[in-house]
Amino acid sequence: MDEVGIDQKSGKTVVDVSPEFYRPAEVDILMGDASNAMDVLGWNPQTKFSGLVKMMLEADLNRLGNQANDVVPRTREEVLAEVQPIG
């Protein structure tokens, strides 16, 4: 991929994409650790993991619209009711 950002006024290259920083399209494991944000910034999550899963399911079901019935043979409420709090 030869993507370059060039300043139109000066003609100077200001952004040059380097393939060495590409990441694979599919990543097998994604893990995060928010402890640094908690320790340094005093940040605390306001959404529990189960709430995040529920939001993601709702977004997917909304995006699918009526097609969701073809993919998920249950009602939206039945699917969302199965998301249980963890821990």
C-alpha positions in Angstrom: 0.0 0.0 0.0 1.6 3.2 -1.1 -0.4 5.8 0.8 1.3 9.2 1.3 -0.1 12.4 2.7 1.3 15.4 0.9 1.0 19.1 2.0 -0.6 20.8 -1.1 1.0 24.1 -0.4 4.6 22.9 0.1 4.5 19.6 -1.8 6.2 18.1 1.2 5.3 14.5 2.4 3.8 14.8 5.8 2.5 11.3 6.3 4.0 8.1 4.9 2.5 4.7 5.7 5.0 2.1 6.7 4.2 -1.6 6.1 6.2 -2.6 9.2 3.5 -1.1 11.4 0.6 -3.0 9.7 -1.3 -5.4 11.9 -3.0 -8.6 10.7 -6.6 -8.2 9.6 -7.6 -11.0 12.0 -6.0 -11.1 15.5 -6.5 -14.3 17.4 -6.3 -12.8 20.9 -7.1 -9.3 22.0 -6.5 -8.5 25.6 -6.5 -5.2 27.4 -5.3 -4.2 30.8 -6.8 -1.0 32.2 -4.8 -1.0 35.4 -2.4 1.7 34.2 -5.4 4.0 33.4 -6.8 3.2 36.9 -3.5 3.8 38.7 -2.2 6.9 36.8 -5.4 8.6 35.8 -7.7 7.4 38.6 -10.1 6.1 35.9 -12.6 3.4 36.7 -14.9 1.7 34.2 -18.5 2.6 34.3 -19.7 -0.3 32.2 -19.4 -3.9 33.4 -18.3 -6.5 30.9 -21.7 -8.1 30.7 -23.2 -4.6 29.9 -20.6 -4.1 27.1 -21.6 -7.5 25.7 -25.3 -6.5 25.8 -24.5 -3.2 24.1 -22.6 -5.0 21.3 -25.4 -7.5 20.8 -28.0 -4.7 20.6 -25.9 -2.8 18.1 -25.5 -6.0 15.9 -29.2 -6.8 16.1 -30.1 -3.2 15.3 -27.7 -3.2 12.3 -29.2 -6.5 11.1 -32.7 -5.2 11.5 -35.2 -7.7 10.1 -32.4 -9.9 8.9 -31.7 -10.8 12.5 -34.6 -13.1 12.5 -32.9 -15.2 9.8 -29.6 -15.3 11.7 -30.9 -15.5 15.3 -34.0 -17.8 15.6 -35.1 -16.1 18.8 -36.5 -12.7 19.7 -34.2 -9.8 20.5 -35.4 -10.0 24.1 -34.6 -13.7 24.4 -31.1 -13.2 23.1 -30.4 -10.2 25.4 -31.9 -11.9 28.4 -29.2 -14.6 28.1 -26.5 -12.1 28.8 -25.8 -12.7 32.5 -23.6 -10.6 34.8 -20.1 -12.0 35.3 -18.6 -12.3 38.8 
